[in-house]
Amino acid sequence: MSYQLYRNTTLGHTLQESLDELVQYNQLTPALALKILLQFDRSMNNALANKVKSRLTFKAGKLHTYRFCDNVWTFLLNDVEFREVHEVARVDKGDLDLDHREPIFELDLGSKIRSKMAKTASDYIEAF
């Protein structure tokens, strides 16, 4: 199962808009557009799981809620501090999803961190 989480990134939105336009002008079938999106999901998950070497640590002030559904742990955190070697990002609220393989973060990190992460993700996508 590949998460569709990365469709909500700038790269994912741009891909969806491009595919919608191609389908609208009958240059692509809806079935092929769906296959492309599914491949995007697999590629993003694979690239971020296997090719990214940077590590991120975090410390939460409070665990607001947690749940386990469909073999995925979800933690809602408040007052979270994220560290990547020398950079620190603070967020008021965060959503951390964990399945049996790898952590997947869903956070509002602010535009500076978000754009840096999007650039990193797009660099790895270009490798495919």
C-alpha positions in Angstrom: 0.0 0.0 0.0 1.4 3.4 -1.0 0.3 6.4 0.9 -1.3 9.2 -1.1 0.0 11.7 1.4 2.5 13.3 -1.1 -0.3 14.2 -3.5 -0.9 17.2 -1.1 2.6 18.6 -1.8 3.3 21.2 -4.4 4.7 18.6 -6.7 1.6 16.3 -6.2 -0.8 19.2 -6.8 1.0 20.2 -10.0 1.0 16.6 -11.3 -2.7 16.3 -10.6 -3.5 19.6 -12.3 -1.4 18.6 -15.4 -3.1 15.2 -15.6 -6.6 16.8 -15.2 -5.8 19.2 -18.1 -4.5 16.3 -20.3 -7.6 14.3 -19.6 -9.8 17.4 -20.3 -8.3 17.8 -23.7 -8.5 14.0 -24.4 -4.8 13.6 -24.6 -4.8 11.1 -21.8 -7.4 8.6 -20.6 -8.7 8.9 -17.0 -7.4 5.3 -16.4 -3.9 6.2 -17.5 -4.0 9.4 -15.3 -4.9 7.2 -12.3 -2.0 4.8 -13.1 0.4 7.8 -13.2 -0.9 9.0 -9.8 -0.5 5.5 -8.3 3.1 5.4 -9.7 3.8 8.8 -8.2 2.6 7.5 -4.8 4.9 4.5 -5.0 7.9 6.5 -6.3 7.5 9.2 -3.6 7.2 6.6 -0.8 10.1 4.6 -2.2 12.4 7.6 -2.8 11.8 9.1 0.7 12.2 5.7 2.4 15.3 4.6 0.6 17.2 7.6 -0.8 17.0 10.3 1.8 19.9 10.1 4.2 19.1 13.0 6.5 17.7 12.3 9.9 15.0 14.2 11.7 14.5 14.1 15.5 11.6 15.7 17.4 10.5 16.4 20.9 6.8 17.0 21.7 5.5 19.0 24.7 2.3 17.1 24.8 0.7 14.0 23.2 -2.8 15.2 22.4 -4.3 12.1 20.9 -3.2 8.7 19.6 -5.0 6.0 17.6 -4.2 2.7 15.7 -6.3 2.1 12.6 -5.5 0.0 9.5 -2.1 -1.0 10.9 -1.1 2.7 11.2 -0.4 4.5 14.4 -1.4 8.2 14.4 -0.1 10.6 17.0 -1.4 14.2 17.3 1.2 16.2 19.0 1.3 19.8 20.5 4.3 22.1 21.0 6.6 20.0 18.8 10.3 20.9 18.1 11.9 19.3 15.1 15.7 19.1 14.5 17.7 18.3 11.4 21.4 18.5 12.4 21.7 22.3 12.8 18.2 23.5 12.0 15.3 23.7 14.4 11.6 24.1 13.5 8.9 24.7 16.1 5.2 23.9 15.4 2.2 24.2 17.6 0.5 21.1 16.3 1.6 18.1 14.4 0.3 14.8 13.1 2.6 11.8 13.1 1.6 8.6 11.3 3.5 5.4 11.8 3.0 2.2 10.0 5.0 -1.0 10.4 7.7 0.3 8.0 8.5 3.9 8.3 7.3 7.2 9.9 5.3 9.6 7.7 4.9 13.2 8.9 2.0 15.5 8.2 2.8 18.9 9.6 2.4 22.6 9.1 6.0 23.5 9.3 5.8 27.0 7.9 6.7 28.1 4.4 10.5 28.1 4.9 10.8 24.5 6.0 8.0 23.3 3.7 9.7 24.7 0.6 13.0 23.1 1.7 11.3 19.8 2.1 9.5 20.1 -1.3 12.9 20.9 -3.0 14.5 17.9 -1.4 11.6 15.6 -2.4 11.7 17.0 -6.0 15.4 16.4 -6.2 14.9 12.7 -5.4 12.0 12.4 -7.9 14.2 13.7 -10.7 16.5 10.7 -10.0 13.7 8.4 -11.4 
